[in-house]
Amino acid sequence: MDRIVINGGHRLSGFVPISGAKNAALTLLPCALLTAEPLTLRNLPRLADVDSFGHLLNELGVSTAVAGAKPEDYGRVMTLTAADLASTVAPYDVVRKMRASILVLGPLVARAGEATVSLPGGCAIGNRPIDLHLKALEALGAEIELAAGYVKATAPEGGLPGGHVIFPTVSVGATENALMAAALCRGTSIIDNAAREPEISDLANCLVAMGAKIDGIGSERLVVEGQASLHGATYSVMPDRIEAGSYACAAAITGGDLVLGGAPVAEMAAMLAALAEAGVTVSEEAKGLRVCATDGLKPLTLSTAPHPGFPTDMQAQFMAMLTLASGASVLTETIFENRYMHVPELARMGADIQVRGRSAVVKGVEGLVGAQVMATDLRASMSLVLAGLAAEGRTEVSRIYHLDRGYERLEEKLRAVGADIERLSDG
């Protein structure tokens, strides 16, 4: 099993290219199921989750072709064609690897009239039921059955009629599933209390490029005029705001100076405001977002929230950064109930963190010390890498397959800006 070894204490400086967004890519890939024509996605990040989703689509009969990019290039151009669906069943062996697999449910039932999808897996960061996905599809006219670990959705004869989806709580994935299904409904659908994450807007814009008619993009009410069919398109995946935020924390925790090429500044407002409050200088330049930390870090009080609030996917990285702040910070996790699994690992490196229910009190320490630590989920993995970059001595992070799910060529990007980091394999 691979592991990452970091010899910490090096100040990072230089340019980091920001890749296509993982969360956007995993939402755009199932759009291929909505049309018989080719869908070409540019700036598709090279990630394990993207590969897994590609394999799932292959199982369903979608052909995938990657343009002739060099192996050392960041990102890929992939053309997906679902001229004929070979299956409407997404099996357990594929779906168990990542939770985003549930996003084939809406497109399949909307186009083929039926879909059978295994209950999904993914990071163990808390209870994330799919009931909102199922209720949304029911509101659009689907009949839902649950049996033997699978969800079966069936449309009435003639296709989904469409309807009014009202989410009791904001759900990114359920909004995405509903939006894709609504694009092929026979009538007009309304989605209220829709998630407003930038990745939702990216999905909506891709669907519009494919011929969908959607009003209210970026708002909490989406009105979708269903179409008899969608056509092919070429679309570029948005830059990854979470990756950009993670490298911003890398600059901050090492007292460094990084330019994040292509960072989606407009979608990072809450993160950038928190960085500025922590004493980090952030500024837009011609080549990207510059993040500079030379005067030490100040403590923060943060609470995660749906967009445009502070993203839950940045909580762990900010916690690692704040272990070296000059005072006590308070972080409150409101999205997932089990997203502090990185705390014991950071404590092994000398961090002073106390978890009190949904809040964590982080008392800044003089320095961190390298240790052997174990990753528990994607963003927790990155928090341990960040701590290792700043720690004195050697840090070894195991179970890094989590990192490969969400960070394209992490070690290469960090080495290019001065980190002493390498990947080792027991095999």
Residue pairs with C-beta under 8 A, 6 or more apart in sequence:
1 398
1 399
1 401
1 425
1 426
1 427
2 400
2 401
2 423
2 424
2 425
2 426
3 396
3 397
3 398
3 399
3 400
3 423
3 424
3 425
3 426
4 385
4 388
4 396
4 397
4 400
4 403
4 410
4 411
4 421
4 422
4 423
4 424
5 394
5 395
5 396
5 397
5 421
5 422
5 423
5 424
6 370
6 385
6 388
6 389
6 391
6 394
6 395
6 396
6 397
6 419
6 420
6 421
7 370
7 393
7 394
7 420
7 421
8 368
8 370
8 388
8 389
8 390
8 391
8 392
8 393
8 394
8 395
8 420
9 390
9 391
9 392
10 254
10 389
10 418
10 419
10 420
11 254
11 255
11 256
11 257
11 418
12 250
12 251
12 254
12 256
12 257
12 258
12 389
12 414
12 417
12 418
12 419
13 256
13 257
13 258
13 417
13 418
14 258
14 259
14 416
14 417
14 418
15 258
15 259
15 261
15 287
15 288
15 416
15 417
16 247
16 258
16 259
16 260
16 261
16 413
16 416
16 417
17 74
17 261
17 262
17 413
18 239
18 240
18 243
18 244
18 247
18 260
18 261
18 262
18 263
18 264
18 288
19 43
19 45
19 46
19 74
19 75
19 239
19 240
19 243
19 408
20 43
20 44
20 45
20 75
20 236
20 237
20 238
20 239
20 240
21 45
21 198
21 199
21 202
21 237
21 238
21 239
21 240
21 241
21 242
21 243
22 45
22 47
22 49
22 50
22 240
22 242
22 243
22 405
22 406
23 172
23 197
23 199
23 240
23 242
23 313
24 198
24 199
24 202
24 203
24 237
24 238
24 240
25 41
25 44
25 45
25 47
25 49
25 50
25 53
25 237
26 49
26 50
26 53
26 98
26 100
26 103
27 100
27 103
27 176
27 199
27 200
27 202
27 203
28 41
28 202
28 203
28 206
28 235
28 237
29 41
29 50
29 53
29 54
29 57
29 80
30 53
30 57
30 103
30 104
30 106
30 107
30 180
31 39
31 107
31 180
31 203
31 206
31 207
31 210
32 39
32 57
32 62
32 80
32 81
32 82
33 57
33 60
33 62
33 82
33 85
33 104
33 107
33 108
33 111
34 107
34 110
34 111
34 180
34 183
34 184
34 207
34 210
34 230
35 82
35 210
35 229
35 230
35 231
35 232
36 81
36 82
36 83
36 84
36 229
37 81
37 83
37 230
37 231
37 232
38 79
38 80
38 81
38 232
39 79
39 80
39 81
39 210
39 232
39 233
39 234
39 235
40 77
40 78
40 79
40 80
40 232
40 233
40 234
40 235
41 77
41 78
41 79
41 80
41 235
41 236
41 237
42 75
42 77
42 234
42 235
42 236
42 237
43 75
43 236
43 237
43 239
44 50
44 75
44 76
44 77
44 78
44 237
45 74
45 75
45 76
45 237
45 240
45 408
46 74
46 75
46 76
46 408
46 409
47 404
47 405
47 406
47 407
47 408
48 401
48 404
48 405
49 98
49 100
49 405
49 406
52 94
52 97
52 98
52 101
53 98
53 100
53 101
54 64
54 78
55 94
56 90
56 94
56 95
56 101
56 104
57 64
57 80
57 82
57 104
58 64
59 86
59 87
59 90
59 91
59 94
60 82
60 85
60 86
60 87
60 88
60 90
60 104
60 108
61 82
61 84
61 85
61 86
61 87
62 80
62 81
62 82
62 85
63 80
63 81
63 82
63 83
64 78
64 79
64 80
65 78
65 79
65 81
66 76
66 77
66 78
67 76
67 77
67 78
67 79
69 75
69 76
69 77
74 408
74 409
75 237
75 408
85 108
85 111
85 112
88 108
88 112
88 114
88 115
88 116
89 115
89 116
89 117
90 101
90 104
90 105
90 108
90 115
90 116
90 117
90 118
91 118
92 118
92 149
92 150
94 101
94 118
95 101
95 102
95 117
95 118
95 119
95 120
95 121
96 118
96 120
96 121
97 121
98 120
98 121
98 122
98 405
99 120
99 121
99 122
99 123
99 128
99 173
100 120
100 122
100 173
101 117
101 118
101 120
102 117
102 120
102 130
102 133
102 151
102 173
102 177
103 173
103 176
103 177
103 180
104 115
104 117
105 115
105 117
105 133
105 137
105 151
105 153
105 177
106 115
106 133
106 137
106 176
106 177
106 178
106 179
106 180
106 181
107 180
107 181
107 184
108 114
108 115
108 117
108 153
109 115
109 137
109 142
109 153
109 154
109 155
109 160
109 181
110 155
110 159
110 160
110 180
110 181
110 182
110 183
110 184
110 185
111 184
113 154
113 155
113 159
114 152
114 153
114 154
114 155
115 151
115 152
115 153
116 150
116 151
116 152
116 153
117 150
117 151
117 153
118 149
118 150
118 151
119 130
119 149
119 150
119 151
120 130
122 128
123 377
123 378
123 402
124 338
124 341
124 376
124 377
125 336
125 338
125 339
125 341
125 377
126 336
126 337
126 338
126 339
127 337
127 338
128 336
130 151
130 173
130 174
132 167
132 168
132 169
132 171
132 174
133 171
133 173
133 174
133 177
133 178
134 144
134 151
134 153
135 165
136 165
136 167
136 174
136 175
136 177
136 178
136 181
136 191
137 144
137 153
137 177
137 178
137 181
138 144
139 163
139 164
139 165
139 166
139 178
140 160
140 161
140 162
140 163
140 165
140 178
140 181
140 182
140 185
140 189
141 155
141 156
141 160
141 161
141 162
141 163
141 185
142 153
142 154
142 155
142 160
142 181
143 153
143 154
143 155
143 156
144 151
144 152
144 153
145 151
145 152
145 154
146 152
158 186
159 184
159 185
159 186
160 181
160 184
160 185
160 186
160 226
161 185
161 186
161 187
162 182
162 185
162 186
162 187
162 188
162 189
162 224
162 226
163 185
163 187
163 189
163 190
164 189
164 190
164 192
165 178
165 182
165 189
165 190
165 191
165 192
166 192
166 193
167 174
167 175
167 191
167 192
167 193
167 194
168 193
169 193
170 193
170 194
170 195
170 196
170 306
171 195
172 195
172 197
172 199
172 200
172 306
174 195
175 191
175 194
175 195
175 200
175 222
176 195
176 199
176 200
176 203
178 189
178 191
178 194
179 191
179 194
179 200
179 203
179 204
179 207
179 214
179 222
179 224
180 203
180 207
182 189
182 191
182 222
182 224
182 226
183 207
183 210
183 212
183 214
183 224
183 226
183 227
183 230
184 226
184 227
184 228
184 229
184 230
185 224
185 226
186 226
187 226
188 223
188 224
188 225
188 226
189 223
189 224
189 226
190 221
190 222
190 223
190 224
191 221
191 222
191 223
191 224
192 220
192 221
193 220
194 200
194 216
194 219
194 220
194 221
194 222
195 306
195 307
196 218
196 219
196 220
196 306
196 307
196 308
197 306
197 307
198 238
198 241
198 264
198 267
198 307
199 238
200 218
201 217
201 218
202 237
202 238
204 212
204 214
204 217
204 222
205 217
205 235
206 233
206 235
207 214
207 230
208 214
208 217
209 233
209 234
209 235
210 230
210 231
210 232
210 233
211 227
211 229
211 230
211 231
211 233
212 224
212 227
212 230
213 224
213 225
213 227
214 222
214 223
214 224
214 225
215 222
215 223
215 224
216 222
216 223
238 264
238 267
239 262
239 263
239 264
240 264
241 263
241 264
241 267
241 268
241 271
241 311
242 311
242 313
242 314
242 379
242 406
243 406
243 407
243 408
244 260
244 263
244 264
244 268
244 289
245 268
245 271
245 311
245 314
245 317
246 314
246 317
246 382
246 386
246 407
247 258
247 260
247 291
247 413
248 258
248 260
248 271
248 272
248 275
248 280
248 282
248 289
248 291
249 314
249 317
249 318
249 320
249 321
249 386
250 256
250 258
250 386
250 389
250 414
251 257
251 258
251 280
251 291
251 292
251 293
252 275
252 278
252 280
252 291
252 293
252 297
252 321
253 293
253 297
253 320
253 321
253 324
253 386
253 387
253 389
253 390
254 293
254 389
254 390
255 293
255 294
255 296
256 291
256 292
256 293
256 417
256 418
257 290
257 291
257 292
257 293
257 294
258 290
258 291
258 292
258 417
259 285
259 287
259 288
259 289
259 290
259 291
260 288
260 289
260 290
260 291
261 287
261 288
262 288
263 288
263 289
265 272
265 284
265 289
267 307
268 289
269 308
270 307
270 308
270 309
270 310
270 311
271 310
271 311
271 314
272 282
272 289
274 300
274 302
274 310
274 318
275 282
275 291
276 282
277 298
277 300
278 297
278 298
278 299
278 300
278 321
278 322
278 325
279 293
279 295
279 296
279 297
279 298
280 291
280 292
280 293
280 297
281 290
281 291
281 292
281 293
281 294
282 289
282 290
282 291
282 292
283 289
283 290
283 292
284 290
296 325
296 326
297 321
297 322
297 324
297 325
297 326
297 364
298 325
298 326
298 327
299 322
299 325
299 326
299 327
299 328
299 329
299 362
299 364
300 318
300 322
300 325
300 329
300 330
300 331
301 329
301 330
302 310
302 315
302 318
302 329
302 330
302 331
302 332
303 309
303 310
303 331
303 332
303 334
304 310
304 311
304 312
304 315
304 331
304 332
304 333
304 334
304 335
305 334
305 335
306 335
312 333
312 334
312 335
312 336
312 339
313 379
314 379
315 331
315 333
315 339
315 379
316 339
316 342
316 379
316 380
316 382
316 383
317 379
317 382
317 383
317 386
318 331
319 331
319 342
319 343
319 346
319 353
319 360
319 362
319 383
320 342
320 346
320 351
320 383
320 384
320 386
320 387
321 386
322 329
322 331
322 362
322 364
323 346
323 351
323 352
323 353
323 362
323 364
323 365
323 368
323 387
324 364
324 365
324 367
324 368
324 390
325 362
325 364
326 364
327 363
327 364
328 361
328 362
328 363
328 364
329 361
329 362
329 364
330 359
330 360
330 361
330 362
331 359
331 360
331 362
332 358
332 359
332 360
333 339
333 340
333 358
333 359
333 360
334 358
337 358
339 377
339 379
339 380
340 355
340 360
341 376
341 377
341 380
342 376
342 380
342 383
342 384
343 351
343 353
343 355
343 360
345 373
345 374
345 375
345 376
345 380
345 384
346 353
346 373
346 383
346 384
346 387
347 353
348 371
348 372
348 373
349 368
349 369
349 370
349 371
349 373
349 387
349 388
349 391
349 395
350 365
350 367
350 368
350 369
350 391
351 362
351 365
351 368
351 387
352 362
352 363
352 364
352 365
353 360
353 361
353 362
353 363
354 360
354 361
354 363
367 390
367 391
367 392
368 387
368 390
368 391
368 392
369 391
369 392
369 393
370 388
370 391
370 392
370 393
370 394
370 395
370 396
371 391
371 395
371 396
372 395
372 396
372 398
373 384
373 387
373 388
373 395
373 396
373 397
373 398
374 397
374 398
374 399
375 381
375 384
375 397
375 398
375 399
375 400
375 402
375 403
376 399
376 402
377 402
378 402
378 403
378 405
378 406
379 406
380 402
381 397
381 399
381 400
381 402
381 403
382 403
382 406
382 407
384 395
384 397
385 397
385 403
385 410
385 414
385 421
387 395
388 395
388 397
388 421
389 414
389 419
389 421
397 403
400 423
403 410
411 421
411 422
411 423
414 421
415 421
415 422
